[in-house]
């Protein structure tokens, strides 16, 4: 039996996988974005969740999220497809997030 799979699994940052789990399971992740005090950043750039949640509570503005762009997905899908992988991409329901539509 061949040791290398022809299938690549992709999910998004709402899966909350640790880096260890990503590597162990060989899962690629596309980040959603968090907008806090008008500043947008990828969810994986949040190092200190205690400080982040404190900032959310103290923010005078509503903290929101944003789906990944089509380009964000292409950055992840492209190398996988170039290496002959078939991509299975698992995300939040399309009824609660635009992430699934962007992944298509």
GUNUMI-248752 format. One record per atom (N, C-alpha, C, CB): residue in one letter; y, z, x. Coordinates in steps of 0.2 Angstrom, whole numbers, plus 5000, padded with zeros to 4 digits. Glycine has a CB too. Example, Ala and Ser with C-alpha at 12.3 -4.5 7.8 and 13.67 -1.06 7.14 Angstrom:
2
A497250395066;A497850395062;A498450395066;A497850455057;S498950355064;S499550365068;S500050395064;S499750295070;
***
This chain:
104
X499450005004;X500050005000;X500650005004;X500050064995;X501149965003;X501749955007;X502150025006;X502149895004;X502550045011;X502950105011;X503650095009;X502950135018;X503850035008;X504550025006;X504549994999;X504949975011;X504950024995;X505050004988;X505549944988;X505250064984;X505449904983;X505849854981;X506349874976;X505549784979;X506349934974;X506849954968;X507250004972;X506449994963;X507950004970;X508450044972;X508750084966;X509050014976;X508750144966;X509050184961;X509750204962;X508550254959;X510150194957;X510850214958;X511050254952;X511350144958;X511450304953;X511750344948;X512450354949;X511350414947;X512750404945;X513450414947;X513550494948;X513950394941;X514150514950;X514250584952;X514150634947;X514950584955;X514150614940;X514050664935;X513350684935;X514150624928;X512850654939;X512150684940;X512150744945;X511750624944;X512750754948;X512850814952;X512250824957;X512850874948;X512050774960;X511550774965;X511750804972;X511150704966;X511450844975;X511650864982;X511550804987;X511250934984;X511850814993;X511750764998;X511050765000;X512150775004;X510750825000;X510050825002;X509550794997;X509850905002;X509650804991;X509250764986;X509350694986;X509450794979;X510050664987;X510150594987;X509750564993;X510850584989;X509750594999;X509350575004;X508550575003;X509550615011;X508350635001;X507650645000;X507350594995;X507550714997;X507750584989;X507550534984;X507750464985;X507750564977;X508150454990;X508450384991;X508850354985;X507850334994;X509250394983;X509650374977;X510450364980;X509650434972;X510650304978;X511350294979;X511850314973;X511450214980;X512450344975;X512850374970;X513550334970;X512950444971;X513750314964;X514450294963;X514850344960;X514450224958;X515450364963;X515850414961;X516350404955;X516350434967;X516450444951;X516950444946;X517550474949;X516750484939;X518150474946;X518750494949;X519050554945;X519250444949;X519350604948;X519650654945;X520450654946;X519450724948;X520850654941;X521550654941;X521850724940;X521850604936;X522050754945;X522350824945;X523050814947;X521950874949;X523550844943;X524250844945;X524450774947;X524350884951;X524250714944;X524450654945;X524050614951;X525150644946;X523650654954;X523350624960;X522650614959;X523350674966;X522450554960;X521750524959;X521350534965;X521750454955;X520750554965;X520250554970;X519550554968;X520450624975;X519150524972;X518450524970;X518150594970;X518050484976;X517650604965;X517350664964;X517050694970;X516850664958;X516750654974;X516450684980;X516850714985;X515950624983;X517550704985;X518050734989;X518150804988;X518650694990;X517950834982;X518050904980;X517550944985;X517950914973;X517850974989;X517451014994;X517351084991;X517751025001;X517851114988;X517851184986;X517951184979;X518451224990;X517451194975;X517451194968;X517851254965;X516851184965;X517851314968;X518151364966;X518951354966;X518051434970;X519151324972;X519851314972;X520051254968;X520051284980;X519651204967;X519751154962;X519851174955;X519151094962;X519351214953;X519451244946;X520051294945;X518851284944;X520251324950;X520851364950;X521451324949;X520951414956;X521451264953;X522051214952;X522051184945;X521951164958;X521451174943;X521451144936;X521751194931;X520751124934;X521551254931;X521851304927;X522651314928;X521451374928;X522851304934;X523551324935;X523951254934;X523651344942;X523651204933;X524051134933;X524451134926;X523551074933;X525051114927;X525451104921;X525251034917;X526151104922;X524850994920;X524650934917;X523950934916;X524750874922;X523750894911;X523050894909;X522650854914;X522950854902;X522050884917;X521650854921;X521150814918;X521250914926;X521150754920;X520650704917;X520250674922;X521150644914;X519750624920;X519350594924;X519350514923;X518550614923;X519150474927;X519150404926;X518550374929;X519750374930;X518250324925;X517650294927;X517750254934;X517450244922;X517150244937;X517250194943;X517450124941;X516550194947;X517750094946;X517850024945;X517249974946;X518449994949;X517349914943;X516749864945;X516749854952;X516949794941;X517249854956;X517249854963;X516849914966;X517949854966;X516949974964;X516550034966;X515850014966;X516750094962;X515649984960;X514949974959;X514649914964;X514749954952;X515049864965;X514949814969;X514849834976;X515449754969;X515249884978;X515149914985;X514449944986;X515749964986;X514249974981;X513550004981;X512949954980;X513450064976;X513049914975;X512549864973;X512449814978;X512749834966;X513049784981;X513049734986;X512449734991;X513649724989;X512549794995;X512049795001;X511349804999;X512249855005;X511249834993;X510549844990;X510249774988;X510549894984;X510649734985;X510449674983;X510349624989;X510949644978;X510849634993;X510749595000;X510049605003;X511349605004;X509849665003;X509249685006;X508649675001;X509249755008;X508649634996;X508149614992;X507949664987;X507549604996;X508349714986;X508149774981;X508349744974;X508549834983;X507949774969;X508049774962;X508449834960;X507449754957;X508949834957;X509349894956;X509249924949;X510149884957;X509049984948;X509050024942;X509650074942;X508350054941;X510050064937;X510650104938;X510650154931;X511350064938;X510650214932;X510650264927;X511350304927;X510050314928;X511650304920;X512350334920;X512350364913;X512850284920;X512950404912;X513150434906;X513050374900;X513850464906;X512950404894;X512950364888;X513650324888;X512850404882;X513550254886;X514150214885;X514550234879;X513950144883;X514350284875;X514750304869;X515150364871;X514250334864;X515150394877;X515550444880;X515950424886;X515150504881;X515750374889;X516050354896;X516050274896;X515750384901;X516550254900;X516550184902;X516150164908;X517250154902;X515850214911;X515450204917;X514950154916;X515250274920;X514550164911;X513950114910;X514250044909;X513650134903;X514750034906;X515049964905;X515249934912;X515649964900;X515549974916;X515749954922;X515149934927;X516250004926;X514649974926;X514049964930;X513749894928;X513550014929;X513849874922;X513549804920;X513849744923;X513549794912;
***
